[in-house]
Each structure stands twice: as C-alpha cells, then as structure tokens.
Amino acid sequence: MTDPVPLHQASGSASRELEPVLVLGSTGTTGRRIVAGLRAEGVPVRAATRSPGKSAEPGLEPVRFDWDDPTSHEDALAGARAVYVLGPLVSTAPEAVLVPFIDRALALGVRRLVLLSGSPIRLGDPGLGRVHAHLAASGAEWAVLRPTWFAQNLLDPTHHIGAAVLAGDDLVTATGDGRVGFVDAADIAAVAVRALLDRTSHDTDHLITGPQALSYDEVAALLSKSTGHVIRHRAVSAVEAEEHMVDAGMPRSYAAVLAAMEVDIAAGSEAQLTDTVERVTGRAPTGLGDVLAASLEGRELAASATSASPTAVAR
Ligand SMILES: NC(=O)c1ccc[n+]([C@@H]2O[C@H](COP(=O)([O-])OP(=O)(O)OC[C@H]3O[C@@H](n4cnc5c(N)ncnc54)[C@H](OP(=O)(O)O)[C@@H]3O)[C@@H](O)[C@H]2O)c1
C-alpha cells in the first residue's frame, strides 16, 4: 500500500503542490499529529479550529471552522486539494452534516477526502457508515480510517478512562476479559498522512490497530508498572458501567452507547489485529507500553490537555 511517490511530488501536480491540505480538528488528538506529519513532508496545511490564532510558520494557515456555523465551511474548503474530515463530535446523525459537506467540498474542487470513523462502524451503518458509503460512491479520491480505541485515552484527563487513571481510581468497564488492540494516535496520523498524500488514492477503509490485543486487566497491570502505582480493573455489568459513567458526568445517551460498546468488546469485537500501520506507512505500530512510557516521560502529556504529570498520576 505504501506509495513511493506522494501526491504532492507526483509529476504534473506542480500547481496542486501549492494547494493546502485542510485538516479538520487540527488541535485534537489525531489532527495535531496529522498537521505535524504533513508539515514534515513539506505540505502546505490549512489547520481548522474554532479559535484560530496567527501562524508564524510559512505554509501553516490557521482557519476558523465550526460545524455549528456552516458559513465557516466555504472559506476553509476553497482552494484545498484534500481534506482530513473529523466530523461533529457529539451528533446522533453526523451524515446529515457530513454528506452535504462532502458534496460541497467536491463542488469546490477538493479532490480527496479522508474520513475519521471507528473500528465498529462498517460501510452503510447508520451515522458514519452512511458517510463512508456516500464517499465511496461520490467519485472522489477517498479513504476511511477505522481505528480501534486510542492508547492515548488511558492517560487523557478529558477521557473518562484517563481521568480515572489519573485520579488513581479503579478502571471500571463492562469489557470483562475482552481484548482491545489499542492504537497509538501517532500511528493513526501516519496512516492518515499517507492516505492524504499518496499518488494513488487508497479508495478503501483502513481498520487500524496497535500490535497487541490486551484485556483491561492487562492494561491495568501495564499502567501500574508504568506509573509505579497500583491501578486495578473492576469488571462490571453494562448497567453498572453506564451508571459509573453517568456518575462521572457523562450524558446518559453517550454512556449507554459506550457501555454497549464495552459489552461488544467483552464478546471479542476489538480483539482483532491488523497490519494496516506497517502496510501503509512501512513501519511497525507502537505498542501500548511504549506509548504510556513516552506519555509519562512528559513528551506527550505536555502537549495534551492538562498538568497530567507522573506526579499527578502518583497519588
Ligand atoms: N478515542 C478513541 O478511542 C476513538 C476511537 C475510534 C474513533 N474515535 C473518534 O475520534 C474522534 C475524535 O478525534 P480526535 O480524538 O482526534 O479529536 P479530539 O482530540 O476529541 O479533538 C476534537 C477536535 O474537534 C474540534 N472541534 C470540537 N468542536 C468542534 C466544532 N463544533 N466544530 C469544528 N471543530 C470542532 C476541536 O477543535 P477546536 O476546539 O480547536 O475548535 C478539536 O480539534 C471522535 O469522533 C471519536 O468517535 C475515537
């Protein structure tokens, strides 16, 4: 799958080289890594955020973009050659927004779209599965990324699991002894960069996992080893998991969806491993232990949400 001649270096594409790639969610977990990956390839980037500042970096253009304000979409899209599409975060029907957005992008001359979806969502499923189907039938160059659970969740203070870890609480899930192939967000970004730039469009979905499938008992053991503090996994029923998430401040509708996904994990839905990262990027995916170690050394937490330092973990 790795294409030795990226889109921006292909012959005959000199004028397109100057056209930016638009990255939605450019300040988020995947988006900021994609921006960095594109910049490392010398590609002009339009970085979408609701709060754009000024960029001192040539070739990096912050642009205001808000799903709740359609007037911001046109300016962000105009003149872009490719788009990384991170849809609205909390939406029961993302297709209502994303299908017209894709059509508008194509009408404005965007050639390629790379959509972030998720491992459980198949072509044609309600929500992002319908966007996937629309994209595949649109005539655009496309790829759909279907990562499993992000390794970064586990130390992210804005994620309910990461918040529990950082507070020294038990990991409470309905995953039982089901396994997850936790994936490094940097590996998702690396696949996204190739999907955005390779001369030959991927025109497929990529199921993206890390190199090992681990149960939450094993994750708790790894977290304990990495942090030096005992972190336990408490396996509970779906109802208890949902209540636990609601007690932690999560809207019930979202907690119910997550609890149902945990039940699926218990049944083995996320235990599969794929070779996508190696096949697409040419290098092996990073294991969970290495992601945690890097985060706890402050190399990553400093760039993420808060003051989650090894000291904060060590309560
Ligand atoms: N976590 C997992 O394990 C996992 C696994 C598979 C799939 N996913 C999917 O990954 C997605 C999240 O991706 P991520 O982790 O890269 O993002 P993230 O870290 O949650 O960041 C969210 C991004 O969305 C932007 N944003 C928020 N509200 C917006 C709005 N109204 N209009 C435009 N932009 C808005 C934010 O930008 P500003 O605040 O700068 O505007 C930010 O850049 C979710 O849809 C989730 O379903 C997650």
Ligand as a Chemical Component Dictionary entry (heavy atoms), coordinates in Angstrom:
data_LIG
# 
_chem_comp.id                   LIG 
_chem_comp.type                 NON-POLYMER 
_chem_comp.pdbx_formal_charge   0 
_chem_comp.three_letter_code    LIG 
# 
loop_
_chem_comp_atom.comp_id 
_chem_comp_atom.atom_id 
_chem_comp_atom.alt_atom_id 
_chem_comp_atom.type_symbol 
_chem_comp_atom.charge 
_chem_comp_atom.model_Cartn_x 
_chem_comp_atom.model_Cartn_y 
_chem_comp_atom.model_Cartn_z 
_chem_comp_atom.pdbx_ordinal 
LIG N1  N1  N 0  -10.856 7.894  21.478 1  
LIG C1  C1  C 0  -10.961 6.722  20.848 2  
LIG O1  O1  O 0  -10.585 5.662  21.366 3  
LIG C2  C2  C 0  -11.556 6.697  19.456 4  
LIG C3  C3  C 0  -11.515 5.510  18.711 5  
LIG C4  C4  C 0  -12.037 5.500  17.412 6  
LIG C5  C5  C 0  -12.602 6.674  16.890 7  
LIG N2  N2  N 1  -12.638 7.808  17.653 8  
LIG C6  C6  C 0  -13.248 9.028  17.104 9  
LIG O2  O2  O 0  -12.299 10.057 17.107 10 
LIG C7  C7  C 0  -12.993 11.300 17.128 11 
LIG C8  C8  C 0  -12.206 12.300 17.932 12 
LIG O3  O3  O 0  -10.998 12.555 17.249 13 
LIG P1  P1  P 0  -9.766  13.201 17.983 14 
LIG O4  O4  O 0  -9.514  12.395 19.242 15 
LIG O5  O5  O -1 -8.678  13.382 17.019 16 
LIG O6  O6  O 0  -10.344 14.617 18.372 17 
LIG P2  P2  P 0  -10.312 15.327 19.794 18 
LIG O7  O7  O 0  -8.958  15.224 20.415 19 
LIG O8  O8  O 0  -11.510 14.913 20.544 20 
LIG O9  O9  O 0  -10.407 16.855 19.338 21 
LIG C9  C9  C 0  -11.577 17.381 18.910 22 
LIG C10 C10 C 0  -11.268 18.371 17.775 23 
LIG O10 O10 O 0  -12.534 18.760 17.268 24 
LIG C11 C11 C 0  -12.558 20.159 17.169 25 
LIG N3  N3  N 0  -13.925 20.597 17.412 26 
LIG C12 C12 C 0  -14.657 20.477 18.533 27 
LIG N4  N4  N 0  -15.873 21.004 18.347 28 
LIG C13 C13 C 0  -15.923 21.460 17.068 29 
LIG C14 C14 C 0  -16.911 22.116 16.266 30 
LIG N5  N5  N 0  -18.117 22.440 16.757 31 
LIG N6  N6  N 0  -16.608 22.412 15.001 32 
LIG C15 C15 C 0  -15.383 22.123 14.483 33 
LIG N7  N7  N 0  -14.395 21.523 15.184 34 
LIG C16 C16 C 0  -14.676 21.190 16.463 35 
LIG C17 C17 C 0  -11.597 20.691 18.199 36 
LIG O11 O11 O 0  -11.063 21.877 17.690 37 
LIG P3  P3  P 0  -11.130 23.326 18.408 38 
LIG O12 O12 O 0  -11.509 23.105 19.853 39 
LIG O13 O13 O 0  -9.742  23.863 18.231 40 
LIG O14 O14 O 0  -12.155 24.058 17.617 41 
LIG C18 C18 C 0  -10.541 19.597 18.224 42 
LIG O15 O15 O 0  -9.513  19.889 17.294 43 
LIG C19 C19 C 0  -14.394 11.022 17.672 44 
LIG O16 O16 O 0  -15.329 11.288 16.666 45 
LIG C20 C20 C 0  -14.364 9.538  18.003 46 
LIG O17 O17 O 0  -15.566 8.883  17.704 47 
LIG C21 C21 C 0  -12.112 7.852  18.894 48 
# 
loop_
_chem_comp_bond.comp_id 
_chem_comp_bond.atom_id_1 
_chem_comp_bond.atom_id_2 
_chem_comp_bond.value_order 
_chem_comp_bond.pdbx_ordinal 
LIG N1  C1  SING 1  
LIG C1  O1  DOUB 2  
LIG C1  C2  SING 3  
LIG C2  C3  SING 4  
LIG C2  C21 DOUB 5  
LIG C3  C4  DOUB 6  
LIG C4  C5  SING 7  
LIG C5  N2  DOUB 8  
LIG N2  C6  SING 9  
LIG N2  C21 SING 10 
LIG C6  O2  SING 11 
LIG C6  C20 SING 12 
LIG O2  C7  SING 13 
LIG C7  C8  SING 14 
LIG C7  C19 SING 15 
LIG C8  O3  SING 16 
LIG O3  P1  SING 17 
LIG P1  O4  DOUB 18 
LIG P1  O5  SING 19 
LIG P1  O6  SING 20 
LIG O6  P2  SING 21 
LIG P2  O7  DOUB 22 
LIG P2  O8  SING 23 
LIG P2  O9  SING 24 
LIG O9  C9  SING 25 
LIG C9  C10 SING 26 
LIG C10 O10 SING 27 
LIG C10 C18 SING 28 
LIG O10 C11 SING 29 
LIG C11 N3  SING 30 
LIG C11 C17 SING 31 
LIG N3  C12 SING 32 
LIG N3  C16 SING 33 
LIG C12 N4  DOUB 34 
LIG N4  C13 SING 35 
LIG C13 C14 SING 36 
LIG C13 C16 DOUB 37 
LIG C14 N5  SING 38 
LIG C14 N6  DOUB 39 
LIG N6  C15 SING 40 
LIG C15 N7  DOUB 41 
LIG N7  C16 SING 42 
LIG C17 O11 SING 43 
LIG C17 C18 SING 44 
LIG O11 P3  SING 45 
LIG P3  O12 DOUB 46 
LIG P3  O13 SING 47 
LIG P3  O14 SING 48 
LIG C18 O15 SING 49 
LIG C19 O16 SING 50 
LIG C19 C20 SING 51 
LIG C20 O17 SING 52 
# 
